[in-house]
């Protein structure tokens, strides 16, 4: 059976994974929207002779099909993001309830300890009788006994307060360290993956465009220019083709 700390660690990890997935899908939506803009630009910038009706018709049909696919993909991604948002809210609510339950359990334990210690102290040191005669006799014979009993009661209360304070401080410190460690690991992993992906892509071989401002993969129907790397194309100010997405 897992202890509360492990449950909290797993909950933070699940929520972070959901957040990263939502961010990834939003980036995909932005990419699709950019591709739609590029397709529109390419359609507007491509011209045909008045007698080249067949090629113009085929080109328009291809553009229309590509736009339809991209819009369907955007709609699907938006639905997935809504489902992920619901999962994140449910996991956050579950974590908050677990935190509240843990606090209640800790409070009950501290109260039980305090009551138990008080009961034991009362059995060991019972209260003296309250009659005037007994008080006078006890005061004359043993003047130190009331002072001793008062000191013992104060010590018991101090121990119970110290236990409660230590328990609360330890729980807060552990949760803070766990959150910082999880956040650091996620940041390092994302930075490493982004660096590797950028380096690999910059060395990819692409080809120039007949419009002069886009670069394409070797199999793209618009690739008819010079051979170069992605890094070289980007230095020229060229943008990736929206059709082949190099």
C-alpha positions as a Markdown table, in Angstrom:
| # | Residue | x | y | z |
|---|---|---|---|---|
| 1 | Unk | 0.0 | 0.0 | 0.0 |
| 2 | Unk | 1.4 | 3.4 | -1.0 |
| 3 | Unk | 2.0 | 6.1 | 1.6 |
| 4 | Unk | 0.5 | 9.6 | 1.1 |
| 5 | Unk | 3.8 | 11.0 | -0.2 |
| 6 | Unk | 3.9 | 8.5 | -3.1 |
| 7 | Unk | 0.3 | 9.3 | -3.9 |
| 8 | Unk | 1.1 | 13.0 | -4.1 |
| 9 | Unk | 4.2 | 12.3 | -6.3 |
| 10 | Unk | 2.2 | 10.2 | -8.7 |
| 11 | Unk | -0.6 | 12.9 | -8.9 |
| 12 | Unk | 1.9 | 15.7 | -9.7 |
| 13 | Unk | 3.5 | 13.5 | -12.4 |
| 14 | Unk | 0.1 | 12.7 | -14.0 |
| 15 | Unk | -1.0 | 16.3 | -14.0 |
| 16 | Unk | 2.4 | 17.4 | -15.5 |
| 17 | Unk | 2.0 | 14.8 | -18.3 |
| 18 | Unk | -1.5 | 16.0 | -19.1 |
| 19 | Unk | -0.3 | 19.6 | -19.3 |
| 20 | Unk | 2.6 | 18.6 | -21.6 |
| 21 | Unk | 0.2 | 16.7 | -23.9 |
| 22 | Unk | -2.2 | 19.7 | -24.0 |
| 23 | Unk | 0.7 | 22.0 | -25.0 |
| 24 | Unk | 1.8 | 19.6 | -27.7 |
| 25 | Unk | -1.7 | 19.4 | -29.2 |
| 26 | Unk | -2.0 | 23.2 | -29.2 |
| 27 | Unk | 1.3 | 23.4 | -31.0 |
| 28 | Unk | 0.0 | 21.0 | -33.6 |
| 29 | Unk | -3.1 | 23.2 | -34.1 |
| 30 | Unk | -0.9 | 26.2 | -34.6 |
| 31 | Unk | 1.1 | 24.3 | -37.2 |
| 32 | Unk | -2.1 | 23.3 | -39.1 |
| 33 | Unk | -3.3 | 26.9 | -39.1 |
| 34 | Unk | 0.0 | 28.0 | -40.5 |
| 35 | Unk | -0.2 | 25.3 | -43.2 |
| 36 | Unk | -3.7 | 26.6 | -44.1 |
| 37 | Unk | -2.3 | 30.1 | -44.5 |
| 38 | Unk | 0.5 | 28.8 | -46.7 |
| 39 | Unk | -1.8 | 26.8 | -48.9 |
| 40 | Unk | -4.0 | 29.9 | -49.4 |
| 41 | Unk | -0.8 | 31.9 | -50.3 |
| 42 | Unk | 0.3 | 29.2 | -52.7 |
| 43 | Unk | -3.1 | 29.2 | -54.4 |
| 44 | Unk | -3.1 | 32.9 | -54.8 |
| 45 | Unk | 0.4 | 33.0 | -56.1 |
| 46 | Unk | 0.1 | 30.2 | -58.6 |
| 47 | Unk | -1.2 | 31.1 | -62.1 |
| 48 | Unk | -2.1 | 29.1 | -65.2 |
| 49 | Unk | -2.5 | 29.9 | -68.9 |
| 50 | Unk | -6.0 | 30.5 | -70.1 |
| 51 | Unk | -6.0 | 27.3 | -72.0 |
| 52 | Unk | -4.5 | 25.1 | -69.2 |
| 53 | Unk | -7.9 | 24.4 | -67.7 |
| 54 | Unk | -7.3 | 20.8 | -66.7 |
| 55 | Unk | -4.1 | 21.5 | -64.7 |
| 56 | Unk | -5.8 | 24.5 | -63.0 |
| 57 | Unk | -8.8 | 22.3 | -62.0 |
| 58 | Unk | -6.6 | 19.5 | -60.6 |
| 59 | Unk | -4.6 | 22.0 | -58.7 |
| 60 | Unk | -7.7 | 23.6 | -57.1 |
| 61 | Unk | -9.1 | 20.2 | -56.2 |
| 62 | Unk | -5.8 | 19.2 | -54.5 |
| 63 | Unk | -5.7 | 22.5 | -52.6 |
| 64 | Unk | -9.4 | 22.0 | -51.5 |
| 65 | Unk | -8.7 | 18.4 | -50.3 |
| 66 | Unk | -5.6 | 19.5 | -48.3 |
| 67 | Unk | -7.6 | 22.3 | -46.6 |
| 68 | Unk | -10.4 | 19.9 | -45.7 |
| 69 | Unk | -7.9 | 17.4 | -44.1 |
| 70 | Unk | -6.2 | 20.1 | -42.1 |
| 71 | Unk | -9.5 | 21.5 | -40.8 |
| 72 | Unk | -10.6 | 18.0 | -39.8 |
| 73 | Unk | -7.3 | 17.5 | -38.0 |
| 74 | Unk | -7.7 | 20.8 | -36.1 |
| 75 | Unk | -11.3 | 19.8 | -35.0 |
| 76 | Unk | -10.1 | 16.5 | -33.7 |
| 77 | Unk | -7.2 | 18.1 | -31.8 |
| 78 | Unk | -9.6 | 20.6 | -30.1 |
| 79 | Unk | -11.8 | 17.7 | -28.9 |
| 80 | Unk | -8.8 | 15.9 | -27.5 |
| 81 | Unk | -7.7 | 19.0 | -25.7 |
| 82 | Unk | -11.2 | 19.4 | -24.1 |
| 83 | Unk | -11.0 | 15.7 | -22.8 |
| 84 | Unk | -7.5 | 16.3 | -21.4 |
| 85 | Unk | -8.7 | 19.4 | -19.6 |
| 86 | Unk | -11.4 | 17.4 | -18.0 |
| 87 | Unk | -8.9 | 14.7 | -16.9 |
| 88 | Unk | -6.6 | 17.4 | -15.4 |
| 89 | Unk | -9.5 | 18.9 | -13.4 |
| 90 | Unk | -10.5 | 15.4 | -12.1 |
| 91 | Unk | -6.9 | 14.6 | -11.1 |
| 92 | Unk | -6.5 | 18.0 | -9.4 |
| 93 | Unk | -9.7 | 17.5 | -7.4 |
| 94 | Unk | -8.6 | 14.0 | -6.4 |
| 95 | Unk | -5.3 | 15.3 | -5.2 |
| 96 | Unk | -6.9 | 18.1 | -3.2 |
| 97 | Unk | -9.3 | 15.7 | -1.5 |
| 98 | Unk | -6.3 | 13.4 | -0.6 |
| 99 | Unk | -4.4 | 16.4 | 0.8 |
| 100 | Unk | -7.4 | 17.3 | 3.0 |
| 101 | Unk | -7.9 | 13.7 | 4.2 |
| 102 | Unk | -4.2 | 13.5 | 5.1 |
| 103 | Unk | -4.4 | 16.6 | 7.1 |
| 104 | Unk | -7.5 | 15.4 | 9.0 |
| 105 | Unk | -5.8 | 12.0 | 9.8 |
| 106 | Unk | -2.7 | 13.8 | 11.0 |
| 107 | Unk | -4.8 | 16.0 | 13.3 |
| 108 | Unk | -6.7 | 13.0 | 14.7 |
| 109 | Unk | -3.4 | 11.2 | 15.4 |
| 110 | Unk | -2.0 | 14.2 | 17.3 |
| 111 | Unk | -5.2 | 14.6 | 19.3 |
| 112 | Unk | -5.1 | 10.9 | 20.3 |
| 113 | Unk | -1.5 | 11.2 | 21.4 |
| 114 | Unk | -2.3 | 14.2 | 23.5 |
| 115 | Unk | -5.3 | 12.6 | 25.1 |
| 116 | Unk | -3.3 | 9.4 | 25.8 |
| 117 | Unk | -0.4 | 11.2 | 27.4 |
| 118 | Unk | -2.8 | 13.3 | 29.5 |
| 119 | Unk | -4.6 | 10.1 | 30.7 |
| 120 | Unk | -1.4 | 8.4 | 31.7 |
| 121 | Unk | -0.3 | 11.5 | 33.6 |
| 122 | Unk | -3.6 | 11.7 | 35.5 |
| 123 | Unk | -3.2 | 8.0 | 36.6 |
| 124 | Unk | 0.4 | 8.5 | 37.7 |
| 125 | Unk | -0.3 | 11.8 | 39.5 |
| 126 | Unk | -4.0 | 11.9 | 40.7 |
| 127 | Unk | -5.4 | 15.3 | 41.8 |
| 128 | Unk | -5.4 | 15.9 | 45.6 |
| 129 | Unk | -8.6 | 16.1 | 47.6 |
| 130 | Unk | -10.1 | 19.6 | 47.8 |
| 131 | Unk | -11.2 | 19.7 | 51.5 |
| 132 | Unk | -9.8 | 22.6 | 53.5 |
| 133 | Unk | -8.3 | 20.3 | 56.2 |
| 134 | Unk | -6.4 | 18.1 | 53.6 |
| 135 | Unk | -5.1 | 21.2 | 51.8 |
| 136 | Unk | -3.8 | 22.8 | 55.0 |
| 137 | Unk | -2.1 | 19.5 | 56.1 |
| 138 | Unk | -0.6 | 18.8 | 52.7 |
| 139 | Unk | 0.7 | 22.4 | 52.4 |
| 140 | Unk | 2.5 | 22.2 | 55.7 |
| 141 | Unk | 4.0 | 18.7 | 55.2 |
| 142 | Unk | 4.8 | 18.8 | 51.5 |
| 143 | Unk | 5.0 | 22.3 | 50.0 |
| 144 | Unk | 6.8 | 21.0 | 46.8 |
| 145 | Unk | 4.1 | 18.5 | 45.7 |
| 146 | Unk | 1.6 | 21.0 | 44.0 |
| 147 | Unk | 4.6 | 22.6 | 42.2 |
| 148 | Unk | 5.7 | 19.2 | 40.9 |
| 149 | Unk | 2.2 | 18.3 | 39.6 |
| 150 | Unk | 1.9 | 21.6 | 37.8 |
| 151 | Unk | 5.3 | 21.2 | 36.2 |
| 152 | Unk | 4.4 | 17.7 | 34.9 |
| 153 | Unk | 1.1 | 18.9 | 33.3 |
| 154 | Unk | 2.9 | 21.8 | 31.6 |
| 155 | Unk | 5.5 | 19.4 | 30.2 |
| 156 | Unk | 2.8 | 17.1 | 28.8 |
| 157 | Unk | 1.2 | 20.0 | 27.0 |
| 158 | Unk | 4.5 | 21.2 | 25.6 |
| 159 | Unk | 5.3 | 17.7 | 24.2 |
| 160 | Unk | 1.9 | 17.4 | 22.4 |
| 161 | Unk | 2.3 | 20.9 | 20.9 |
| 162 | Unk | 5.9 | 20.0 | 19.7 |
| 163 | Unk | 4.6 | 16.8 | 18.0 |
| 164 | Unk | 1.9 | 18.6 | 16.1 |
| 165 | Unk | 4.2 | 21.3 | 14.9 |
| 166 | Unk | 6.9 | 18.8 | 13.8 |
| 167 | Unk | 4.4 | 16.7 | 11.9 |
| 168 | Unk | 3.0 | 19.7 | 10.0 |
| 169 | Unk | 6.4 | 21.1 | 9.1 |
| 170 | Unk | 7.7 | 17.8 | 7.9 |
| 171 | Unk | 4.7 | 17.2 | 5.6 |
| 172 | Unk | 5.0 | 20.7 | 4.1 |
| 173 | Unk | 8.8 | 20.4 | 3.5 |
| 174 | Unk | 8.4 | 17.0 | 1.8 |
| 175 | Unk | 5.7 | 18.2 | -0.6 |
| 176 | Unk | 7.7 | 21.3 | -1.5 |
| 177 | Unk | 10.9 | 19.2 | -2.3 |
| 178 | Unk | 8.8 | 16.7 | -4.4 |
| 179 | Unk | 7.2 | 19.5 | -6.4 |
| 180 | Unk | 10.6 | 21.2 | -7.1 |
| 181 | Unk | 12.2 | 17.9 | -8.2 |
| 182 | Unk | 9.4 | 16.9 | -10.5 |
| 183 | Unk | 9.4 | 20.4 | -12.2 |
| 184 | Unk | 13.2 | 20.3 | -12.7 |
| 185 | Unk | 13.1 | 16.8 | -14.3 |
| 186 | Unk | 10.3 | 17.8 | -16.7 |
| 187 | Unk | 12.1 | 21.0 | -17.7 |
| 188 | Unk | 15.5 | 19.2 | -18.3 |
| 189 | Unk | 13.8 | 16.5 | -20.4 |
| 190 | Unk | 11.8 | 19.0 | -22.6 |
| 191 | Unk | 15.0 | 21.1 | -23.2 |
| 192 | Unk | 17.0 | 18.1 | -24.2 |
| 193 | Unk | 14.4 | 16.8 | -26.6 |
| 194 | Unk | 13.9 | 20.2 | -28.2 |
| 195 | Unk | 17.7 | 20.6 | -28.7 |
| 196 | Unk | 18.1 | 17.2 | -30.3 |
| 197 | Unk | 15.1 | 17.7 | -32.6 |
| 198 | Unk | 16.3 | 21.2 | -33.8 |
| 199 | Unk | 19.9 | 19.9 | -34.6 |
| 200 | Unk | 18.6 | 16.8 | -36.6 |
| 201 | Unk | 16.1 | 18.9 | -38.6 |
| 202 | Unk | 18.7 | 21.6 | -39.5 |
| 203 | Unk | 20.8 | 19.0 | -41.3 |
| 204 | Unk | 17.9 | 17.6 | -43.4 |
| 205 | Unk | 18.3 | 17.8 | -47.2 |
| 206 | Unk | 15.6 | 19.8 | -49.0 |
| 207 | Unk | 15.0 | 21.4 | -52.4 |
| 208 | Unk | 14.1 | 24.8 | -53.7 |
| 209 | Unk | 10.6 | 26.0 | -54.9 |
| 210 | Unk | 9.5 | 27.3 | -58.1 |
| 211 | Unk | 7.9 | 30.2 | -56.3 |
| 212 | Unk | 11.3 | 31.0 | -54.8 |
| 213 | Unk | 10.4 | 31.3 | -51.1 |
| 214 | Unk | 9.5 | 27.7 | -50.0 |
| 215 | Unk | 11.6 | 24.6 | -49.6 |
| 216 | Unk | 10.4 | 21.0 | -50.0 |
| 217 | Unk | 11.1 | 17.3 | -49.5 |
| 218 | Unk | 12.5 | 15.4 | -52.5 |
| 219 | Unk | 9.2 | 13.7 | -53.3 |
| 220 | Unk | 7.1 | 16.9 | -53.2 |
| 221 | Unk | 5.5 | 18.0 | -56.5 |
| 222 | Unk | 6.7 | 21.5 | -56.1 |
| 223 | Unk | 10.4 | 20.6 | -55.5 |
| 224 | Unk | 12.3 | 21.7 | -58.6 |
| 225 | Unk | 15.0 | 23.9 | -57.3 |
| 226 | Unk | 18.5 | 23.7 | -55.8 |
| 227 | Unk | 19.5 | 21.1 | -53.2 |
| 228 | Unk | 20.4 | 22.4 | -49.7 |
| 229 | Unk | 20.0 | 21.8 | -46.0 |
| 230 | Unk | 17.1 | 23.2 | -43.9 |
| 231 | Unk | 19.5 | 25.5 | -42.1 |
| 232 | Unk | 20.7 | 27.0 | -45.4 |
| 233 | Unk | 17.1 | 27.5 | -46.6 |
| 234 | Unk | 16.1 | 29.2 | -43.4 |
| 235 | Unk | 19.1 | 31.5 | -43.6 |
| 236 | Unk | 17.8 | 32.6 | -47.0 |
| 237 | Unk | 14.5 | 33.5 | -45.4 |
| 238 | Unk | 12.6 | 30.6 | -47.0 |
| 239 | Unk | 9.7 | 28.8 | -45.3 |
| 240 | Unk | 8.8 | 25.1 | -45.3 |
| 241 | Unk | 6.2 | 23.8 | -47.8 |
| 242 | Unk | 2.7 | 23.4 | -46.3 |
| 243 | Unk | 2.1 | 20.3 | -48.5 |
| 244 | Unk | 5.1 | 18.1 | -47.7 |
| 245 | Unk | 6.0 | 19.8 | -44.4 |
| 246 | Unk | 9.8 | 19.2 | -44.5 |
